[in-house]
Amino acid sequence: MSDVLRLHKQQDRRLRAGHLWVYSNEVDTAATPLKGLEPGQPVAIEDARGKWLGLGYANPNSLICARVVSRDKGVALDESLLVHRINVALGLRERLYARPYYRLLFGEADGLPGVAVDRYADTLVVQITTAGIERLRDALLAALVKVLKPRAIVLRNDSAVRELEGLERYVESGFGDVPDRVTVDEGGCTFHVSPSAGQKTGWFYDQAANRDAFVRLVDGRRVLDVFSYVGAWAVRAAAAGARAVTAVDASAPALDQVAENAAANAVGARVTTLHGDAFHALRELRAARERYDVVVLDPPAFVKRKKDLKEGTLAYRRLNEAAFGVLERDGLLVTASCSFHMHRDELLRTVQQGARHADRSLQLVQQGQQSPDHPIHPAIPETAYLKAFFLRVLPTL
C-alpha cells in the first residue's frame, strides 16, 4: 500500500492535462504531510477530493516533490512495469532505426521520469536523475537485461542534476564488463567513444537528425565545427564531401578523438583540429582572415536555469556574432541551443540581432529539433529542449 499525497484544490489541472510533475507547494501538507516520506518512496497522488490521479514516487527534499509513473490503479512500481515501458520504448526505436544506436529511454516522454538510457549495440549507458528511479535501480537493471540481453551496462550517474534530489554522483558498472570504448554508427560513419568517461552519456544522439540534414549541404565546402566534442559534425561533413573541416574544442582529449575518428573513416587528411575556447578561437580565426562556407555552433547549455536567461542570451548573441565574422558571404550557419529556457523564437531573435550587429542579413532555410529517439511529450514542454537553425548569410545585393 502506497502512502498518499493529496493536492490542494485546483492543483490537479496540470496532471489531468497529462503532465507528470507535482511541486511541493501544490501538496496539501496538512492532510498528507511530505515530512516523513523517504526520498523515492512510492505514493498515490490524489486531487483535493481524494480522487485518484496516479501512482508515482516522492521526494520531500526536492522542489518537484513527486512524479507520476502510471495512471493505472492496477500496477505497482516494480520490474514488471519497467519491462513493459522498456518494450514500448524499444518498439518506437526499432521502427525508426535499422541499427541499435539510439536513445532507448527518454524520461518522461517514455513514461519513466528520471531515467535516460543510451544504446550502443550491446552496451547500455544509464543515467538516473531522481531518487525514485535510484530506489528502483536494481529492478531497472534487471528489466534492461531481460528485454535487451546486453553485454554490459554502465551507470553514468555523475550529473549535477542529481544533487537537486539529494543524490550522490557516481560512475560504475551496473552489469557485465564495461568496455573502455564503444562504437557508434551514424550516417554511415563509425565513431569510437568512452561510455564511462565521455561527456554526458558518451554521445549526443539528440543531434543526429540535424546532422543528417546538415551533411546534404557541405559537399565541396570549407567547414568550421565549433564545440566539436569527438567530431560528429566534423567527421560526417568530411565523409559527405567537405573539402576541408576544422574542429574546435576546449578539450584536448576530445580533439584527439576527433583525429582518431577522422582516421577511422578515412577522412583524416581533410580534418584538422584547433584547441581552445570557442570565443577566443573565433576571434583568432577572424584576425587571421580565415573564412568558411559553413559554420556549426553546437554549444553546451548557456541557460541551465531560468535565472541565467539574461546572461545566457548574451552568450548566444556573442557566439553567433563571432561566427558571422568568419563566414563567407552566401555562407551557411548551423546554430543550436540545448537550453530549455532559451525558447525557439528568442534564440532566433538573438541570432538575428547578432547578424544585424555584424551587418549581415539572413535567410532561415530550415529548422531542427531533437532526434525522434528523444520524443516530445505534448503536455510536458520541458521535454522539448533542442533547437537548431540553418541560416543562409545573404550575399551583398
C-alpha positions as CSV (number, residue, x, y, z in Angstrom):
1,M,0.0,0.0,0.0
2,S,1.5,3.3,-1.1
3,D,1.4,6.5,1.0
4,V,-0.9,9.3,-0.3
5,L,-0.1,12.8,-1.5
6,R,-3.3,14.9,-1.7
7,L,-3.2,18.1,-3.7
8,H,-4.7,21.5,-2.9
9,K,-7.9,22.5,-4.6
10,Q,-7.4,23.2,-8.4
11,Q,-3.8,22.0,-8.3
12,D,-4.7,18.9,-10.3
13,R,-5.2,20.6,-13.7
14,R,-1.7,20.1,-15.0
15,L,-1.7,16.4,-14.1
16,R,-5.1,15.9,-15.7
17,A,-3.8,17.6,-18.8
18,G,-1.0,15.0,-19.0
19,H,1.9,16.5,-17.1
20,L,3.8,14.2,-14.6
21,W,5.3,16.5,-12.1
22,V,3.9,17.7,-8.7
23,Y,5.5,20.7,-7.0
24,S,5.8,20.9,-3.2
25,N,3.5,23.9,-2.9
26,E,0.7,22.0,-4.7
27,V,0.5,19.4,-1.9
28,D,-2.0,19.7,0.9
29,T,0.6,19.0,3.6
30,A,-1.9,19.5,6.4
31,A,-3.8,16.5,5.1
32,T,-0.8,14.5,3.7
33,P,2.5,15.7,5.1
34,L,5.6,15.4,2.9
35,K,7.7,15.2,6.0
36,G,8.4,11.7,6.9
37,L,8.4,10.3,3.4
38,E,11.6,8.7,2.2
39,P,13.2,10.0,-0.9
40,G,12.0,7.9,-3.8
41,Q,9.1,6.4,-1.8
42,P,6.1,5.2,-3.9
43,V,3.0,7.4,-3.4
44,A,-0.6,7.5,-4.7
45,I,-1.4,11.0,-5.8
46,E,-5.0,12.3,-5.3
47,D,-6.9,15.5,-6.0
48,A,-8.3,17.7,-3.2
49,R,-11.4,15.4,-3.1
50,G,-9.4,12.3,-2.7
51,K,-9.9,11.2,-6.3
52,W,-7.1,9.1,-7.8
53,L,-4.7,10.9,-10.2
54,G,-1.9,8.4,-10.5
55,L,0.9,6.3,-8.9
56,G,4.3,7.9,-8.6
57,Y,7.2,8.4,-6.3
58,A,8.0,11.2,-3.9
59,N,11.0,13.2,-2.8
60,P,10.2,15.6,0.1
61,N,13.6,17.2,-0.3
62,S,13.0,18.4,-3.9
63,L,11.0,21.2,-5.4
64,I,9.5,18.6,-7.7
65,C,8.2,16.5,-4.8
66,A,6.5,13.8,-6.8
67,R,6.4,12.4,-10.3
68,V,3.7,10.3,-11.8
69,V,4.7,7.0,-13.4
70,S,1.3,5.4,-14.0
71,R,-2.4,6.4,-14.0
72,D,-3.4,2.7,-13.8
73,K,-4.5,1.7,-10.3
74,G,-3.7,-1.9,-11.1
75,V,0.1,-1.6,-11.4
76,A,3.0,-1.3,-9.0
77,L,6.4,0.4,-9.3
78,D,8.3,-2.8,-10.0
79,E,10.3,-4.7,-12.5
80,S,7.2,-5.8,-14.4
81,L,6.2,-2.2,-15.1
82,L,9.7,-1.3,-16.1
83,V,9.9,-4.2,-18.6
84,H,6.6,-3.0,-20.1
85,R,7.8,0.6,-20.5
86,I,11.2,-0.6,-22.0
87,N,9.4,-2.8,-24.5
88,V,7.1,0.1,-25.6
89,A,10.1,2.4,-26.0
90,L,12.0,-0.2,-27.9
91,G,9.1,-0.6,-30.3
92,L,9.5,3.0,-31.4
93,R,13.2,2.9,-31.8
94,E,13.1,-0.3,-33.8
95,R,10.7,1.4,-36.2
96,L,13.0,4.4,-36.6
97,Y,16.4,2.9,-36.7
98,A,17.9,0.0,-38.7
99,R,20.8,-0.4,-36.3
100,P,20.9,-0.4,-32.4
101,Y,22.4,3.1,-31.9
102,Y,20.0,5.5,-30.2
103,R,18.5,6.8,-27.0
104,L,16.3,4.0,-25.8
105,L,14.6,5.8,-22.9
106,F,14.0,9.5,-22.6
107,G,12.5,10.0,-19.2
108,E,9.0,11.5,-19.0
109,A,8.4,11.1,-22.8
110,D,8.8,7.3,-22.4
111,G,6.8,7.2,-19.2
112,L,9.8,6.8,-16.9
113,P,10.6,10.1,-15.3
114,G,14.2,10.3,-14.0
115,V,16.0,7.9,-16.3
116,A,17.7,8.1,-19.7
117,V,19.3,5.1,-21.4
118,D,21.5,5.2,-24.5
119,R,22.2,2.1,-26.6
120,Y,25.5,1.3,-28.2
121,A,24.6,-2.1,-29.7
122,D,25.2,-4.5,-26.8
123,T,26.3,-1.8,-24.3
124,L,23.8,0.4,-22.5
125,V,24.6,3.6,-20.7
126,V,22.1,4.5,-18.0
127,Q,21.7,7.9,-16.3
128,I,19.4,8.1,-13.2
129,T,18.5,11.6,-12.1
130,T,15.8,11.1,-9.4
131,A,15.5,9.4,-6.0
132,G,12.5,7.4,-7.2
133,I,14.5,5.7,-10.0
134,E,17.6,5.3,-7.8
135,R,15.4,3.4,-5.4
136,L,14.3,1.2,-8.4
137,R,17.9,0.8,-9.7
138,D,18.2,-2.9,-9.3
139,A,14.8,-3.5,-10.8
140,L,15.7,-1.2,-13.8
141,L,18.9,-3.1,-14.5
142,A,17.1,-6.4,-14.3
143,A,14.4,-5.2,-16.7
144,L,17.0,-3.9,-19.2
145,V,18.9,-7.2,-19.1
146,K,15.6,-9.2,-19.5
147,V,14.5,-7.1,-22.6
148,L,17.8,-6.4,-24.3
149,K,20.3,-9.0,-23.1
150,P,23.2,-6.6,-23.2
151,R,26.8,-7.4,-22.8
152,A,27.3,-4.6,-20.3
153,I,25.5,-1.7,-18.6
154,V,27.3,1.3,-17.2
155,L,25.7,3.7,-14.7
156,R,26.7,7.3,-15.6
157,N,25.2,8.9,-12.5
158,D,27.6,11.8,-12.4
159,S,25.1,14.6,-13.5
160,A,24.9,17.7,-11.3
161,V,21.1,17.4,-11.6
162,R,21.3,14.5,-9.0
163,E,22.2,17.0,-6.4
164,L,18.8,18.6,-6.6
165,E,17.4,15.2,-5.5
166,G,19.9,14.8,-2.7
167,L,21.8,12.1,-4.6
168,E,25.5,11.4,-4.7
169,R,27.3,11.3,-8.1
170,Y,29.0,8.1,-9.2
171,V,30.0,6.1,-12.3
172,E,30.1,2.3,-12.0
173,S,29.3,-0.9,-13.8
174,G,25.7,-2.0,-13.5
175,F,26.1,-5.2,-15.4
176,G,28.8,-7.2,-17.2
177,D,32.3,-5.9,-18.1
178,V,32.0,-2.4,-19.4
179,P,34.4,-1.7,-22.3
180,D,36.7,1.3,-22.4
181,R,35.3,2.2,-25.8
182,V,32.1,1.6,-27.7
183,T,31.3,2.1,-31.3
184,V,28.6,4.4,-32.7
185,D,27.3,4.0,-36.2
186,E,25.7,7.2,-37.6
187,G,25.1,8.1,-41.2
188,G,27.5,5.5,-42.5
189,C,30.3,6.7,-40.3
190,T,31.9,4.9,-37.3
191,F,32.9,6.7,-34.1
192,H,34.6,5.4,-31.0
193,V,33.6,7.0,-27.7
194,S,34.0,6.2,-24.0
195,P,30.8,5.2,-22.2
196,S,32.4,5.8,-18.8
197,A,34.4,9.0,-19.3
198,G,32.8,10.8,-22.2
199,Q,30.5,13.8,-21.9
200,K,27.0,13.1,-20.6
201,T,26.3,9.5,-21.8
202,G,29.2,9.5,-24.3
203,W,27.4,10.6,-27.5
204,F,24.8,13.2,-28.4
205,Y,22.2,11.2,-30.2
206,D,19.8,14.2,-30.0
207,Q,21.6,16.0,-32.8
208,A,21.7,13.0,-35.2
209,A,18.7,14.1,-37.3
210,N,20.1,17.6,-37.6
211,R,23.4,16.2,-38.7
212,D,21.6,14.1,-41.4
213,A,20.2,17.4,-42.8
214,F,23.5,19.2,-42.4
215,V,25.6,16.8,-44.5
216,R,23.5,17.4,-47.6
217,L,24.8,21.0,-47.6
218,V,28.6,20.6,-47.3
219,D,29.9,18.9,-50.5
220,G,32.9,20.9,-51.7
221,R,32.6,23.4,-48.8
222,R,35.1,24.5,-46.1
223,V,33.5,23.8,-42.7
224,L,34.2,25.0,-39.2
225,D,32.8,22.9,-36.3
226,V,32.8,24.8,-33.0
227,F,32.3,22.8,-29.8
228,S,33.2,19.7,-31.8
229,Y,33.5,17.2,-28.9
230,V,34.7,14.0,-30.6
231,G,33.8,15.1,-34.1
232,A,30.3,14.0,-35.0
233,W,29.6,17.1,-37.2
234,A,33.2,17.4,-38.4
235,V,33.8,13.8,-39.5
236,R,30.3,13.4,-41.0
237,A,30.9,16.7,-43.0
238,A,34.2,15.4,-44.3
239,A,32.7,12.0,-45.2
240,A,29.9,13.8,-47.1
241,G,32.4,15.6,-49.3
242,A,33.5,18.8,-47.5
243,R,36.9,19.8,-48.9
244,A,38.3,20.9,-45.5
245,V,37.0,20.8,-42.0
246,T,38.3,22.4,-38.8
247,A,37.1,21.1,-35.4
248,V,37.4,23.5,-32.4
249,D,37.1,22.3,-28.8
250,A,38.4,23.3,-25.4
251,S,39.2,19.6,-24.6
252,A,42.4,18.3,-25.9
253,P,41.4,14.6,-25.3
254,A,38.2,15.3,-27.3
255,L,40.2,16.6,-30.2
256,D,42.5,13.6,-30.0
257,Q,39.3,11.5,-30.5
258,V,38.3,13.8,-33.4
259,A,41.6,12.9,-35.2
260,E,41.1,9.2,-34.3
261,N,37.5,9.2,-35.6
262,A,38.5,11.0,-38.8
263,A,41.2,8.5,-39.5
264,A,38.8,5.6,-38.8
265,N,36.6,7.0,-41.5
266,A,39.4,7.6,-44.0
267,V,39.0,11.4,-43.9
268,G,41.9,12.3,-41.7
269,A,43.6,14.4,-44.4
270,R,40.7,16.8,-44.6
271,V,40.0,17.2,-40.8
272,T,42.2,19.4,-38.7
273,T,41.7,20.4,-35.0
274,L,42.1,23.7,-33.1
275,H,42.4,23.5,-29.3
276,G,40.9,26.4,-27.4
277,D,38.0,28.3,-26.0
278,A,35.4,28.8,-28.7
279,F,35.1,32.6,-28.3
280,H,38.9,33.0,-28.4
281,A,39.3,30.7,-31.3
282,L,36.7,32.6,-33.4
283,R,38.5,35.9,-32.7
284,E,41.8,34.4,-33.7
285,L,40.4,32.9,-36.9
286,R,38.8,36.2,-37.8
287,A,42.1,38.1,-37.1
288,A,43.9,35.6,-39.4
289,R,41.2,36.3,-42.1
290,E,40.1,32.7,-42.2
291,R,36.8,32.2,-43.9
292,Y,34.4,29.2,-44.0
293,D,31.5,28.3,-46.2
294,V,29.7,26.5,-43.3
295,V,30.0,27.1,-39.6
296,V,28.4,24.8,-37.0
297,L,27.7,26.1,-33.4
298,D,26.6,23.3,-31.1
299,P,27.4,24.7,-27.6
300,P,26.6,23.3,-24.2
301,A,23.6,24.9,-22.5
302,F,24.3,28.5,-21.7
303,V,20.9,28.8,-19.8
304,K,20.7,26.0,-17.3
305,R,18.3,27.8,-15.0
306,K,15.7,30.4,-15.7
307,K,17.6,33.0,-13.7
308,D,20.6,32.5,-16.1
309,L,18.5,33.7,-19.1
310,K,19.8,37.2,-19.4
311,E,23.5,36.2,-19.2
312,G,23.0,33.2,-21.4
313,T,21.2,35.1,-24.1
314,L,24.1,37.5,-24.2
315,A,26.5,34.5,-24.6
316,Y,24.4,33.1,-27.5
317,R,24.4,36.5,-29.2
318,R,28.2,36.9,-28.8
319,L,28.9,33.4,-30.1
320,N,26.7,33.8,-33.2
321,E,28.0,37.3,-33.9
322,A,31.6,35.9,-33.7
323,A,30.6,33.2,-36.2
324,F,29.5,35.8,-38.7
325,G,33.0,37.2,-38.6
326,V,34.4,34.0,-40.2
327,L,31.6,33.1,-42.6
328,E,31.8,33.8,-46.3
329,R,29.1,35.8,-47.9
330,D,26.5,33.3,-49.0
331,G,27.7,31.0,-46.2
332,L,25.6,28.8,-44.0
333,L,25.3,29.0,-40.3
334,V,24.0,25.9,-38.4
335,T,23.4,27.1,-34.8
336,A,21.8,25.2,-32.0
337,S,20.8,25.5,-28.3
338,C,20.0,22.7,-25.9
339,S,18.8,25.2,-23.2
340,F,15.1,24.6,-22.5
341,H,14.7,28.1,-21.0
342,M,16.0,29.6,-24.3
343,H,12.8,29.4,-26.3
344,R,13.0,28.9,-30.1
345,D,11.7,32.4,-31.0
346,E,14.1,34.0,-28.6
347,L,17.1,32.1,-29.9
348,L,16.2,33.1,-33.5
349,R,15.7,36.7,-32.4
350,T,19.1,36.7,-30.7
351,V,20.9,35.2,-33.7
352,Q,19.2,37.9,-35.9
353,Q,20.4,40.6,-33.6
354,G,23.9,39.3,-33.8
355,A,23.7,39.3,-37.6
356,R,22.5,42.9,-37.8
357,H,25.3,44.0,-35.5
358,A,27.7,42.3,-37.9
359,D,25.9,44.0,-40.8
360,R,24.7,40.7,-42.2
361,S,21.3,39.6,-43.5
362,L,19.9,36.1,-43.1
363,Q,17.5,33.6,-44.6
364,L,16.1,30.9,-42.4
365,V,16.4,27.8,-44.6
366,Q,15.5,25.0,-42.2
367,Q,14.7,24.4,-38.6
368,G,15.5,21.3,-36.5
369,Q,14.8,19.8,-33.1
370,Q,15.9,16.8,-31.1
371,S,16.0,13.5,-33.0
372,P,13.0,11.2,-32.8
373,D,14.6,8.9,-30.3
374,H,14.1,11.9,-27.9
375,P,10.3,12.1,-28.4
376,I,8.5,15.1,-27.0
377,H,5.6,14.7,-24.5
378,P,2.9,17.1,-25.7
379,A,1.9,18.0,-22.2
380,I,5.4,18.5,-20.9
381,P,7.2,21.4,-22.6
382,E,10.3,20.6,-20.7
383,T,10.8,17.5,-22.9
384,A,11.2,19.8,-26.0
385,Y,14.6,21.4,-25.4
386,L,16.8,21.3,-28.5
387,K,16.5,24.0,-31.2
388,A,18.6,24.2,-34.4
389,F,18.5,26.8,-37.2
390,F,20.1,26.5,-40.7
391,L,20.6,30.1,-41.7
392,R,22.0,31.4,-45.0
393,V,24.1,34.6,-44.9
394,L,22.9,36.5,-47.9
395,P,25.4,37.8,-50.4
396,T,25.6,41.5,-50.9
397,L,22.8,42.6,-53.1
